Amino acid sequence: MFRTPINLTPVSPQMSLEQPLLSMGSCFADVMGERLRNHKFHILSNPFGVLYHPLAIFNALEMALKQEMPPEPSYLCHQGIYYNYNLHSQLAHSSLEQLQGTIALRNTQTKNQLDQRPVLILTFGTAYQYQLKASGMRVANCHKQPADLFERRCSTVSEIVESFSTLHQMLKVSQILISVSPVRHIKDGLIENNYSKSLLRVACQEIVDTFSDTQYFPGYEMVMDDLRDYRFYGKDMIHPNEVAHDYIWELFVKNYLDESSRRFIEQWEKITRNLKHKAFHQDSEGHQKFLRNTLSMLEQVPTQIDVREEIQQIKTQLI
């Protein structure tokens, strides 16, 4: 035995394919969100871009719930591009009007998803937050502005839990799944990163112990304590690699999704392998038979799953 595997007990209730999902937080939330989307789950992932700090995530959700726009002082223009301190630079635009239009659209999309009582998946990246020295305004992203404009401090466990409690009173979701991102924030420093992650982990535990509709997903522990090896990281030695993602995904599916969803995922993975297949001779009898078999598999997919694009992809290759 060269590992200390995590033994998970399947959660209850388990998520179904029909349930809407909303995933927000660190870049790890993007990874898991993409996996769910690729398997035909109805998910909205990081509508406001990657957000690392719990309070930044809660603030974005509250903004969407209230259908409010960010306050005027939170906008900035740098080298002709407009940003908002509350959101990721992914939402930047060359005009203030375009940026505000994008934010309003993401607000609406997020509110619509929340109105469907989704499973809410939150991934916390760091407990360190930055504030503008001039105004004291807390920012979610510094947008590469000079470091001397900001003051860095670590949020306390009580600040995170109290902020979540305020948000929780406004939420009407079917289930909340929280986790700590296994991505290492080395720019904070290794010692500081471990301190930050420990605060997040304690905050998660207090939240789970307090709110019965909230559960903890141990993605952090899967990487740090189970896999526990640099071969499961990318070249930057910061982000888990695809092998690690595959392993986390496997445990997530096994323990957090219901039986019908697991059966569909197995079915869909066979179909996607067929869809990715590149034939040397597309008009050969063998490949045409392969395409017809794949089309038959697609036509057997449950009717609530939209596979029109994939069916069209196959039909365009049939002769």
N, C-alpha and C positions, 0 to 999 in steps of 0.2 A: 504494500500500500504506500503510494507516493503522494497521496492527496488526503485532505480532510473534507470530503464532500458534505454539502449542506443537505440535510434531510428535511424536505418540506412536506407539510401536510396540506392537501388540497383545501383551498379556502371555501367558505360558504357565505354568500351565494357566489357561484362562478359566473363569469361573463359569457354572454351568448353572442352569436354572430349578428343577431338582429339589433342589439343594443347600440345606440350612438355612443361615441367615445370622444372625450376632449383631453388631449395631452399637452401639458405645458411645462416649461422649465429648461433645463440645460440641454446641451447638444445630445446627451444620452436620450432625452425625451424625443428628439428628432429621429434617432436611430430606431427606437422601439415603435414610434409612430409610423415610420416608413414601412416597417415590417408588417404592422397591422393593416396599413392601407394596401400594400401589395397583396395581402391575403383577403381583400375585399371587405374589410371591416369599414363601417361608416364612421371615420375618425377625422377630426379636425386637429391638426398638430401644430403647435407653436404659431398661432395666428399673428402674434406680435413679435415674432422672431425669438431667438434664444434668450432666455432670461435665467440668470444664475442664482440670484438671491431670493429667498422665500418671500420677503416683503415686496420685491419687485413683481413677482408672480401674483401675489394676492392683490396688489394694486391694479394690475392689468385686468384681472378678473372682476374686481369691483367697478372699474371704469366701464367694462362691457355690460355688467349687470345694470348699472345706472344709466347706461348710454350717454356717458359724459365724455368730453374731449379733454386731453391733457391741458393743464394750465399754460397760459401764454409764456411765462418765464422758462418753461421746460423746453422750448424750441431754440435751436441755434443754427446759424449758418456758418459753414466752414468751407472755404475755397469754392464758393458758389453752390454748395450742396446743403440742403436743409435736413436736419436731424431732430429727433426728440430724445431728451435725456431719459425718459421713462421707457423707451423701447429700443430694440436692437437696430443697428445701422442697416440691416437688410431692408428696412422700410424707408430709407432715405430717398429724397427726390430733388430735382433741380429747381423746383418751385415750392413755396410754402403751401400753395393751394393744392398741389398734387399730393404732398405729404399728408395734409389734413384730410383729403379725400380718401386716401388709402387707409388712414387710421379709422375714419368713420365706417368704411366698408368692413374692416376687420372687426370693429366693434359690433356691427350688425351680425356678421357671421358667427361670432362667438356667442352673442346673446341668443341667436336662433338655436345654436347647438345646446346651450344651457337650458333653453326652454323645453327641450326634449327629454329632460331628466337623464343626462348621460352618466356613464362612469367617468369620473374625473381622475386623471392620472397626473400626479405632480412629482417632478424630480428636482430636488434641491442640489445646487452645485457648490455654493460657498456661503459661509456666514459673514464674510467680509463685505461691507458696504461702503460706498463712497458718497461724500456730501460736498457740495460746493461751499467753499469757505465763505464766499461773499454773502450768500443767502441762507446757508444751512439746508438747502434743498437736497433731499436724497435722490441719487441718480441710479438708474439700472445699468447704464452704459456710459462710459466716459468719452466715447467717440474720438479717441486718440487726441484729446485736448491736453495741454500741458499739465503735468502731474502736480505742479504747485498750486493749481486751481482747486484741488480737492483735498479733503481730509479723509483718511481711511480709519474705520473702526470696525470691530467685530460685534455683531448683534448678539444679544444674550438669548438664552433659551426662552426666558419668560417673554421677551419681546416677540419672538417668532410665534410662540404658542398663543399669546394674547391677540396678535394680529390675525392668526388663523381663526381664532374663536369669533372675532368680529365678522370675518368673511363667511364663516360657516352659518351664521344666523341669516345670511342673505341667500345662501345656496339652496337649491332644490334639485339635488342630484340623487341618483339611485345608489351610488357607491363612490367612495373616494379611495384611491390607491396612492400612497406616498412612498417615495424612495429617496435615497441619497445617491448622487451620481458617482460612479467609480472613476470618472475622469479626474486626474490629479492637477490641481491648480499650482503648478510649480512656480509660477511667477510670484505667488505669495510667499514662497519659501517652503521647503519641505516640512519644517517644524510647524510653521504657521498653517500649512495645508492640513496637517493631521489634527491640529487644534480646532480648526474650522469644521472639519468633517465630524469630529467628536461632538461639537455643539449641535450640528444638524441631526446627528443620529439620536442624541438625547431628546431634542425637540420632537422628532418623529415619534419616539416612544411615548412621550407625554401626550402627544396628539392622539395616538392610537388608544392609549389608556383612558382618555377623556371622552372621545367621540366614537360611539358604537358603529357608525357607518363608515369608519375609516380603518384601513388595513395597511400594513407595511409590506413592501416588496423588497427583498434583500439583494437587489442587484449589486450594491456596494460590496456586501460580504461575499457574494459569488466570485467576484474578481479578486478582492484583497485577501480572502481567507481560504477559498476553495481552489481557484486556479493558481493564484499566488506565484506568478512567474512572468518574467519579462517577455517570454515568447508569446504571451497573450496580449501584448501591447503592439501598437504601430511603431513606425520608425522614430516618432517623436518621443517615445517612452512615456507618453502622457495619456493618449486615448487607447482604450481597449480595441483590439483588432477584430476582424470578421470572425475568427475562430471563437473568440470570447463572446461576441454577439450571438453567434449560433448557439452556444451553450446556454446563455442566459435566456434566449428565445425558447429553447427546448424546455427549460424548466418553467418558464412563464406559461407556455401552452399547456403543459402537463398539469399544472397546479392551479391556474387561474381561469382557464377557459372550460366551458362545459363540454360534455361528450359530443354533442352534435357539431360544435365548432371544431373540435379536434378531428372529427371524421372529415369535415369539409376541408380543413387545412391539408390533410393527407391527400385528399382527392385533388385539390387545387395545385399542390406542388407537382403532382404528376402531369397535370395539364400544362403548367407553366414550363416544365422541362420540354414538353413537346413543342410549345410555342417558340421556344428559344432555339430549337433544332434548325441547323442550316444544312440543306441538302446540296450535294454536288450536282445532281441532275433533278431539277424540280419537276420536270414533266415525265419522269420515269414512272412506270406502273407501281413500283414499290413505294415511292414517295407519295403518290396520289392516294394510295390505300392508307398510308400513314396519316395523311391530312384528313381523309374521311373518318378515320377512327377518332382523331382528335376532335373533329366537329361533333361527332356523336357524343363524346365525353362532355363537351361544352353544353350540348342540348339537354344533358341530364343534370346540369347544375340547377339547384333550387331556383324557382322563378323569382324570388325576392332579390337574387344576386344579379346585378347588371353585367352581363358578359357580351353585350352587343358589339363592342369594339373588337373583342377577341374572335367572335364568330365571323365578323366582316374580314378580319385579317386572314382567316383560313379560306374563306370563300373566294377572296381575290387570287388565291394561289391554285384553286381547283380548275381543271380544264375538262 
